[in-house]
């Protein structure tokens, strides 16, 4: 399967986190309990497109679109 950025998922799509581009983003996600290999689902997008709500490990987290572009997922 082809990797793509988390920021391009459509509402309701599920994917597995495969790579995080920057160490800062990786640490920020780890602080939220999100690791590479976890399955996530895009649950909501704000009316103006930013931020995005991601459901992962039973928790809904909010990510700015610019941060979601640093996360690669496999559908």
Buried (B, 14 or more C-beta within 10 A) or exposed (E): EEEBBBBEBEEEEEBBBBEBEEEEBBEBBEEBEBEBEBEBBBBEBEEEEBBBBBBBEEEEBEBEBEBBBBBBBEE
